[in-house]
C-alpha cells in the first residue's frame, strides 16, 4: 500500500488590513500652456567674459546676468547665429536647384511621374517658406546693426534670451505675440 504524505501544518499569515487608497490632487489644466522658466546655471555665469561669441554656447548666453541683456557679446552671438542660419538656407536653395535639374528625366509611368512632381512641389513649398524666413533673418541682422534687436516692436520690452534662442527672428515678446494671435483668432487676418 502506498504511503500517503500529509502536508505539514504551516501557520497562515494574517492578511494586512485594507488601507484606503491615496488620493492625489488633480492637476490644474490651463487653456494656455504655461511657459516653464529657464533655469540659469550659475557655474556658467561668468564664462562669457573670457570667451569670444563664436566659442559661446546657448547655456552660457542664458546664464548671463539680466543686467547684461543685449550687450555686445550677445549681439555678436545672435548675429553669428543668424548668419549661420542664412548660410545654411542658401546652401539648401542651391541643393534644390541641383535636385530639380537632375530629376528632369522623362518617366513613362504616370504614377512615378506624379510622385516626382509631388516631391518637386513639396521641395518648392519648403524653399518658399525658407525664402520668407530668409527675409526675416535679413531684417533681424539689420535690427542688430540698428541696436533694436532683442526688444519688442509693440511694447519696447525685452523679448528674452530664451525666446530669441528658440526663434532668433522674433520681433515680439511672448505676451505681445499671444495678444496678436488671439486677435487673429477672433477677428481673422
C-alpha positions in Angstrom: 0.0 0.0 0.0 1.4 3.4 -0.9 2.2 5.7 1.8 0.3 9.0 1.9 2.2 12.1 2.7 0.5 14.5 4.9 1.3 18.1 4.4 2.8 19.7 7.5 0.8 22.4 9.1 2.3 25.8 8.4 0.9 28.9 10.1 -1.1 31.2 7.8 0.0 34.8 8.0 -2.8 37.2 8.6 -3.6 39.4 5.6 -2.8 43.0 6.1 -5.8 45.2 6.8 -7.0 47.0 3.8 -5.9 50.7 3.6 -7.7 53.5 1.9 -6.2 54.4 -1.5 -4.2 57.6 -1.5 -6.0 60.4 -3.3 -3.7 62.6 -5.4 -4.6 66.1 -6.2 -5.9 66.7 -9.8 -3.6 68.7 -11.9 -4.8 72.1 -13.0 -5.3 72.2 -16.7 -5.0 75.7 -18.2 -6.3 76.7 -21.5 -2.9 78.1 -22.5 0.4 76.3 -21.8 2.4 77.8 -19.0 5.9 78.6 -20.1 8.5 77.0 -17.8 11.1 79.4 -16.6 14.6 78.9 -17.9 17.0 77.9 -15.1 20.3 79.6 -15.2 23.4 77.6 -14.5 25.3 79.8 -12.2 28.6 77.9 -12.9 28.4 79.4 -16.4 27.6 82.9 -15.3 31.0 84.5 -15.9 32.2 82.3 -18.8 31.0 84.9 -21.3 33.6 87.4 -20.1 36.5 85.4 -21.3 35.1 83.8 -24.5 34.5 85.1 -28.0 30.9 85.0 -29.3 31.9 82.1 -31.6 33.1 80.0 -28.6 30.0 80.6 -26.5 27.1 78.2 -26.1 23.4 78.7 -25.6 23.7 77.8 -22.0 26.3 80.5 -21.4 24.1 83.0 -23.1 21.2 82.1 -20.9 23.4 82.2 -17.8 24.4 85.8 -18.4 23.0 88.2 -15.8 19.8 90.1 -16.7 21.7 93.4 -16.4 23.8 92.3 -19.4 20.8 91.8 -21.7 21.8 92.5 -25.3 25.3 93.5 -24.6 27.9 93.5 -27.3 28.7 89.8 -26.9 25.0 88.7 -27.1 24.5 90.9 -30.2 27.6 89.3 -31.8 26.4 85.8 -30.7 23.0 86.3 -32.3 24.5 87.9 -35.4 26.7 84.8 -35.8 23.7 82.5 -35.2 21.6 84.4 -37.8 24.5 84.4 -40.3 24.9 80.7 -39.9 21.2 80.1 -40.4 21.2 82.3 -43.5 24.3 80.4 -45.0 22.5 77.0 -44.3 19.4 78.2 -46.1 21.3 79.5 -49.1 23.1 76.1 -49.3 19.8 74.3 -49.2 18.5 76.6 -52.0 21.4 75.6 -54.2 20.8 72.0 -53.5 17.2 72.4 -54.5 18.3 73.8 -57.9 20.6 70.8 -58.4 17.8 68.3 -57.5 15.3 69.9 -59.9 17.9 69.8 -62.7 18.8 66.1 -62.1 15.2 64.9 -61.9 14.1 66.1 -65.3 14.2 62.6 -66.7 11.1 61.6 -68.6 9.4 58.8 -66.8 6.8 56.8 -68.8 4.8 55.6 -65.8 2.1 58.2 -64.8 2.3 57.2 -61.1 6.0 57.6 -61.0 5.7 60.9 -62.8 3.1 62.1 -60.3 5.3 61.1 -57.4 8.3 63.0 -58.8 6.1 66.1 -59.4 4.7 65.9 -55.9 8.2 65.7 -54.4 9.2 68.8 -56.5 6.2 70.7 -55.3 6.9 69.8 -51.7 10.5 70.9 -52.1 9.5 74.2 -53.7 7.0 74.9 -50.9 9.7 74.3 -48.4 12.1 76.7 -50.2 9.3 79.3 -50.4 8.9 79.2 -46.6 12.7 79.4 -46.3 12.7 82.4 -48.6 10.3 84.2 -46.3 12.4 83.2 -43.3 15.5 84.5 -45.1 13.8 87.9 -45.4 13.2 87.9 -41.6 16.8 86.9 -41.0 18.0 89.9 -43.0 15.6 92.1 -41.1 16.9 90.7 -37.8 20.5 91.4 -38.8 19.5 95.0 -39.7 17.9 95.3 -36.2 21.2 94.2 -34.7 23.0 96.9 -36.7 20.5 99.5 -35.5 20.7 98.3 -31.9 17.0 97.4 -31.7 17.4 93.6 -31.7 16.0 91.8 -28.6 13.3 94.3 -27.9 9.6 94.0 -28.7 8.3 96.1 -31.6 5.0 96.8 -29.9 5.9 97.3 -26.2 9.7 98.0 -26.3 10.2 95.4 -23.5 13.0 92.8 -23.7 11.9 89.7 -25.8 14.1 87.5 -23.6 17.2 85.4 -24.4 15.3 82.1 -24.2 12.8 83.2 -26.8 15.5 84.6 -29.1 17.5 81.3 -28.8 14.4 79.4 -29.8 13.4 81.8 -32.6 16.2 84.3 -33.5 13.9 86.3 -35.8 11.3 87.1 -33.1 10.3 90.7 -33.0 7.6 90.5 -30.4 7.7 89.5 -26.7 5.8 86.4 -25.7 2.9 88.4 -24.3 2.6 90.6 -27.4 2.7 87.6 -29.7 0.0 85.9 -27.7 -2.2 89.0 -27.9 -1.6 89.2 -31.7 -2.5 85.5 -32.1 -5.7 86.0 -30.0 -6.7 89.0 -32.2 -6.1 87.0 -35.3 -8.1 84.1 -34.0 -11.0 86.4 -33.0 -11.0 88.7 -36.0 -9.1 86.8 -38.7 -6.2 88.2 -40.6 
